């Protein structure tokens, strides 16, 4: 009975063997496939392996027969190609909101999509900087709960942690409880944020997921976003992210900036290549956008010094001036 069951599963094991033990640089021949099948308790002849591989090719598997660097077969196409797996593993490793434990688990799952030799070669180039990784193992449950709440239009409750320095100069954690209407999840500046409304106020707020604990979906209908922002029919997450700087909230205004042409690439990186340029003169260009007036925007503008000038609104110019005056006063007192 076991032999018959193994025989029925043989072709699936062959796919698994090709996936794990073959690639373009490391083809595997029929005899080796037979040996590995034997490890699973399945007896097979080489001729049967040839027939099974032909059937797999007819079904749609991209299995290549080759004679270099040695005679054998390899699985040429996978769910993810090697450069895609490298890209995804690098993204997982660099994301601060993914805990060290989850980082190892996700990287291991991605490596399972490679052949054994490819994964072994990749190990030598993997380095994970753990000191900046968060330690909140609830984050994946939080993501799932928030996703469900957004899809079903329900409020959520959660505990939110922030750090502070106590009277003994020790860093401590303060917890606050919130009931929120969730609207969108945004990954920005290497952090995952929830865009939501605190039922006590009439605006949007941003909270980092790695600081959340005990996220629970309630049966209470959420407050519609049209009551606290300009979106009416749909909360446009991509548009909102474009208007937001470093996830600071603020008043939505039309902003005109004059920039040195040498930072055109940085401007396009931030706003996209669809910006409407309204003037080019003396090595500078001007354009208008809609954005949230905030400390985040002020900080971004000041990173470029004289290469960016705020033309309008005056309120943003005043914020820049006040920041410059504050810094001048602070450093002149040294």
Secondary structure per residue as TSV (DSSP state, phi and psi in degrees):
chain	resnum	aa	ss	phi	psi
A	1	X	-	360.0	-46.3
A	2	X	H	-61.8	-37.8
A	3	X	H	-64.6	-40.3
A	4	X	H	-66.1	-41.2
A	5	X	H	-62.3	-44.3
A	6	X	H	-61.1	-38.3
A	7	X	H	-63.0	-39.4
A	8	X	H	-66.4	-33.6
A	9	X	H	-88.2	-5.1
A	10	X	H	-54.2	-46.2
A	11	X	H	-65.4	-30.8
A	12	X	H	-70.4	-39.0
A	13	X	H	-64.5	-34.9
A	14	X	H	-63.4	-42.7
A	15	X	H	-59.5	-44.9
A	16	X	H	-63.5	-40.1
A	17	X	H	-64.5	-44.2
A	18	X	H	-63.4	-38.2
A	19	X	H	-67.6	-41.1
A	20	X	H	-85.1	-33.3
A	21	X	H	-117.5	6.4
A	22	X	-	-130.2	148.1
A	23	X	B	-158.0	-177.4
A	24	X	T	-59.4	-33.8
A	25	X	T	-88.5	-12.8
A	26	X	B	-136.6	70.7
A	27	X	-	-68.2	157.3
A	28	X	B	-124.2	136.7
A	29	X	-	-94.5	173.3
A	30	X	H	-62.3	-38.0
A	31	X	H	-63.4	-40.7
A	32	X	H	-67.8	-36.2
A	33	X	H	-63.8	-41.1
A	34	X	H	-59.6	-41.3
A	35	X	H	-63.8	-42.0
A	36	X	H	-71.8	-34.2
A	37	X	H	-62.9	-36.6
A	38	X	H	-62.5	-32.7
A	39	X	H	-62.7	-27.3
A	40	X	T	-91.8	6.4
A	41	X	T	80.9	22.9
A	42	X	-	-116.1	121.4
A	43	X	-	-91.7	136.5
A	44	X	-	-151.2	151.1
A	45	X	-	-100.3	155.2
A	46	X	H	-58.0	-41.8
A	47	X	H	-59.4	-39.2
A	48	X	H	-65.4	-34.9
A	49	X	H	-63.7	-42.9
A	50	X	H	-59.1	-43.7
A	51	X	H	-64.6	-42.1
A	52	X	H	-63.6	-41.7
A	53	X	H	-65.6	-39.4
A	54	X	H	-61.2	-41.3
A	55	X	H	-65.2	-38.6
A	56	X	H	-64.7	-39.3
A	57	X	H	-64.6	-43.0
A	58	X	H	-61.6	-34.4
A	59	X	H	-71.1	-26.2
A	60	X	T	131.5	-2.9
A	61	X	-	-71.4	136.0
A	62	X	-	-87.5	78.9
A	63	X	E	-104.8	125.1
A	64	X	E	-107.6	133.7
A	65	X	E	-94.3	130.5
A	66	X	E	-138.1	162.9
A	67	X	-	-118.3	-1.6
A	68	X	S	-131.7	141.2
A	69	X	S	-72.1	-8.0
A	70	X	S	-155.7	161.1
A	71	X	S	-69.0	137.3
A	72	X	E	158.5	-163.6
A	73	X	E	-123.9	154.5
A	74	X	E	-148.3	152.7
A	75	X	E	-84.1	111.4
A	76	X	-	-82.3	-35.4
A	77	X	-	-117.1	136.9
A	78	X	-	-128.3	176.6
A	79	X	S	-56.8	-40.6
A	80	X	S	-128.4	136.0
A	81	X	-	-76.4	162.5
A	82	X	H	-56.3	-46.2
A	83	X	H	-61.8	-33.3
A	84	X	H	-67.7	-40.0
A	85	X	H	-66.9	-40.3
A	86	X	H	-59.6	-44.6
A	87	X	H	-62.2	-45.4
A	88	X	H	-67.9	-40.9
A	89	X	H	-65.4	-39.1
A	90	X	H	-64.2	-39.2
A	91	X	H	-65.0	-42.6
A	92	X	H	-63.4	-43.4
A	93	X	H	-67.0	-33.5
A	94	X	H	-86.6	-12.5
A	95	X	-	-76.8	114.2
A	96	X	T	-66.4	-28.1
A	97	X	T	-78.7	-6.3
A	98	X	S	-93.0	123.8
A	99	X	-	-67.0	159.5
A	100	X	H	-55.7	-41.6
A	101	X	H	-61.7	-49.2
A	102	X	H	-67.3	-32.0
A	103	X	H	-61.0	-47.5
A	104	X	H	-62.1	-41.3
A	105	X	H	-64.8	-45.1
A	106	X	H	-67.8	-42.3
A	107	X	H	-62.4	-39.6
A	108	X	H	-63.0	-40.8
A	109	X	H	-65.5	-39.9
A	110	X	H	-67.7	-40.2
A	111	X	H	-64.4	-28.0
A	112	X	T	-65.4	-16.6
A	113	X	T	-83.7	-8.3
A	114	X	S	-95.3	169.2
A	115	X	-	-74.5	164.3
A	116	X	H	-58.5	-41.0
A	117	X	H	-68.4	-40.1
A	118	X	H	-64.0	-42.5
A	119	X	H	-65.0	-38.9
A	120	X	H	-64.3	-41.4
A	121	X	H	-66.7	-35.2
A	122	X	H	-68.6	-34.0
A	123	X	H	-55.3	-35.3
A	124	X	T	-69.7	-17.9
A	125	X	T	-109.1	5.5
A	126	X	-	-92.5	128.5
A	127	X	-	-137.6	125.8
A	128	X	-	-114.0	121.6
A	129	X	-	-87.8	102.2
A	130	X	G	-81.4	-21.1
A	131	X	G	-66.0	-24.0
A	132	X	G	-98.7	1.3
A	133	X	S	-78.0	144.8
A	134	X	-	-75.7	163.5
A	135	X	-	-114.2	15.1
A	136	X	-	-90.6	98.6
A	137	X	T	-74.2	-6.1
A	138	X	T	-82.7	-6.3
A	139	X	H	-59.4	-33.9
A	140	X	H	-73.7	-36.4
A	141	X	H	-64.8	-38.1
A	142	X	H	-62.9	-44.0
A	143	X	H	-59.5	-44.6
A	144	X	H	-66.2	-42.0
A	145	X	H	-65.8	-43.3
A	146	X	H	-67.4	-38.8
A	147	X	H	-59.0	-44.7
A	148	X	H	-64.2	-42.3
A	149	X	H	-63.6	-40.7
A	150	X	H	-65.1	-43.1
A	151	X	H	-66.8	-34.0
A	152	X	H	-98.6	-3.4
A	153	X	T	68.8	43.4
A	154	X	E	-114.2	154.0
A	155	X	E	-77.7	159.4
A	156	X	E	-126.9	156.2
A	157	X	E	-116.3	149.5
A	158	X	E	-162.2	164.6
A	159	X	E	-107.3	133.7
A	160	X	E	-119.3	128.3
A	161	X	E	-104.0	132.8
A	162	X	E	-131.3	150.9
A	163	X	E	-97.2	148.1
A	164	X	E	-148.8	165.4
A	165	X	E	-103.3	125.3
A	166	X	-	-86.1	-176.7
A	167	X	T	-65.9	-17.6
A	168	X	T	-97.5	15.2
A	169	X	S	64.6	26.2
A	170	X	-	-99.9	143.9
A	171	X	E	-82.4	121.8
A	172	X	E	-121.2	169.0
A	173	X	E	-113.6	129.4
A	174	X	E	-107.5	134.5
A	175	X	E	-111.5	134.2
A	176	X	E	-125.2	148.7
A	177	X	E	-101.5	136.9
A	178	X	E	-128.7	150.0
A	179	X	E	-117.1	123.4
A	180	X	E	-131.8	154.5
A	181	X	E	-102.5	111.6
A	182	X	E	-87.6	141.5
A	183	X	E	-122.4	-35.0
A	184	X	E	-161.1	153.8
A	185	X	E	-110.9	128.5
A	186	X	E	-129.5	130.1
A	187	X	E	-98.2	113.9
A	188	X	E	-146.9	141.4
A	189	X	T	53.8	41.5
A	190	X	T	65.0	20.3
A	191	X	E	-133.8	155.2
A	192	X	E	-102.6	127.2
A	193	X	E	-120.5	149.4
A	194	X	E	-103.8	126.6
A	195	X	E	-94.8	125.0
A	196	X	E	-154.7	-179.7
A	197	X	E	-125.7	128.8
A	198	X	E	-80.6	124.7
A	199	X	T	-57.5	-15.3
A	200	X	T	-81.8	-13.2
A	201	X	S	-131.7	166.8
A	202	X	S	-110.1	47.7
A	203	X	S	-148.8	-178.8
A	204	X	-	-95.4	150.1
A	205	X	E	-136.2	160.0
A	206	X	E	-121.8	130.5
A	207	X	E	-128.7	138.0
A	208	X	E	-78.6	133.9
A	209	X	G	-67.6	-32.0
A	210	X	G	-69.3	-12.2
A	211	X	G	-98.7	1.4
A	212	X	E	-92.2	145.5
A	213	X	E	-135.7	154.0
A	214	X	E	51.9	50.4
A	215	X	E	-75.9	126.6
A	216	X	E	-131.8	137.6
A	217	X	E	-88.2	130.8
A	218	X	E	-97.9	176.5
A	219	X	E	-93.9	3.6
A	220	X	E	-84.4	130.7
A	221	X	E	-63.8	138.6
A	222	X	-	-75.6	161.3
A	223	X	-	-78.2	126.2
A	224	X	-	-65.1	139.2
A	225	X	G	-62.3	-23.8
A	226	X	G	-63.6	-18.0
A	227	X	G	-80.2	-16.2
A	228	X	T	-128.3	2.3
A	229	X	S	-154.9	-179.0
A	230	X	S	-81.8	-12.3
A	231	X	-	-75.0	137.2
A	232	X	S	-109.3	-57.8
A	233	X	S	-91.4	-34.7
A	234	X	S	-145.5	135.9
A	235	X	-	-77.9	109.8
A	236	X	-	-84.3	94.9
A	237	X	H	-62.8	-44.3
A	238	X	H	-66.4	-40.6
A	239	X	H	-64.7	-41.6
A	240	X	H	-64.8	-42.2
A	241	X	H	-62.2	-36.4
A	242	X	H	-66.8	-32.8
A	243	X	H	-86.3	-8.7
A	244	X	-	-103.8	136.2
A	245	X	B	-111.5	117.4
A	246	X	T	53.7	30.3
A	247	X	T	59.3	31.9
A	248	X	B	-89.9	136.3
A	249	X	-	-81.7	168.1
A	250	X	-	170.8	-175.4
A	251	X	E	-82.0	133.7
A	252	X	E	-79.1	123.6
A	253	X	E	-140.8	162.9
A	254	X	E	-83.7	129.6
A	255	X	E	-120.6	134.5
A	256	X	E	-115.5	127.4
A	257	X	E	-121.7	143.2
A	258	X	E	-112.0	123.8
A	259	X	E	-128.1	148.6
A	260	X	E	-67.0	136.5
A	261	X	G	-62.4	-19.2
A	262	X	G	-70.8	-15.5
A	263	X	G	-106.4	21.0
A	264	X	H	-56.0	-42.3
A	265	X	H	-61.1	-42.5
A	266	X	H	-66.0	-37.0
A	267	X	H	-65.8	-43.5
A	268	X	H	-66.8	-37.4
A	269	X	H	-58.1	-35.7
A	270	X	H	-84.5	-40.7
A	271	X	H	-111.7	-7.4
A	272	X	-	89.1	167.0
A	273	X	T	-89.8	12.4
A	274	X	T	-99.1	10.3
A	275	X	-	-62.5	144.1
A	276	X	E	-92.7	105.0
A	277	X	E	-82.3	125.0
A	278	X	E	-103.0	-6.5
A	279	X	E	-172.9	145.5
A	280	X	E	-135.3	122.6
A	281	X	E	-161.1	134.8
A	282	X	T	53.2	45.1
A	283	X	T	74.8	15.3
A	284	X	E	-131.3	154.5
A	285	X	E	-132.0	150.1
A	286	X	E	-118.4	146.4
A	287	X	E	-153.2	162.4
A	288	X	E	-118.9	144.3
A	289	X	E	-141.1	167.9
A	290	X	E	-106.4	129.8
A	291	X	E	-152.7	168.0
A	292	X	E	-87.7	123.6
A	293	X	E	-73.5	113.9
A	294	X	S	-155.2	170.1
A	295	X	H	-63.5	-31.1
A	296	X	H	-62.3	-43.0
A	297	X	H	-66.1	-42.3
A	298	X	H	-58.9	-45.7
A	299	X	H	-62.2	-41.2
A	300	X	H	-63.7	-43.9
A	301	X	H	-63.7	-42.8
A	302	X	H	-70.3	-19.5
A	303	X	T	-58.3	-28.4
A	304	X	T	-98.1	2.8
A	305	X	G	55.8	-130.3
A	306	X	G	-78.0	-0.5
A	307	X	G	-77.5	-13.3
A	308	X	E	-129.4	129.9
A	309	X	E	-120.8	133.5
A	310	X	E	-80.7	119.0
A	311	X	E	-87.2	-41.0
A	312	X	E	-157.8	153.2
A	313	X	-	-82.8	167.3
A	314	X	H	-64.6	-32.1
A	315	X	H	-61.6	-36.3
A	316	X	H	-73.1	-38.6
A	317	X	H	-58.7	-42.5
A	318	X	H	-64.2	-37.8
A	319	X	H	-63.9	-40.0
A	320	X	H	-64.0	-45.2
A	321	X	H	-61.0	-44.9
A	322	X	H	-62.8	-38.5
A	323	X	H	-66.1	-41.9
A	324	X	H	-63.7	-44.4
A	325	X	H	-63.7	-39.4
A	326	X	H	-63.3	-45.4
A	327	X	H	-65.8	-40.2
A	328	X	H	-61.9	-42.3
A	329	X	H	-66.4	-41.6
A	330	X	H	-64.1	-44.4
A	331	X	H	-81.1	-22.7
A	332	X	H	-75.6	-15.2
A	333	X	T	-89.1	0.0
A	334	X	-	-70.4	360.0
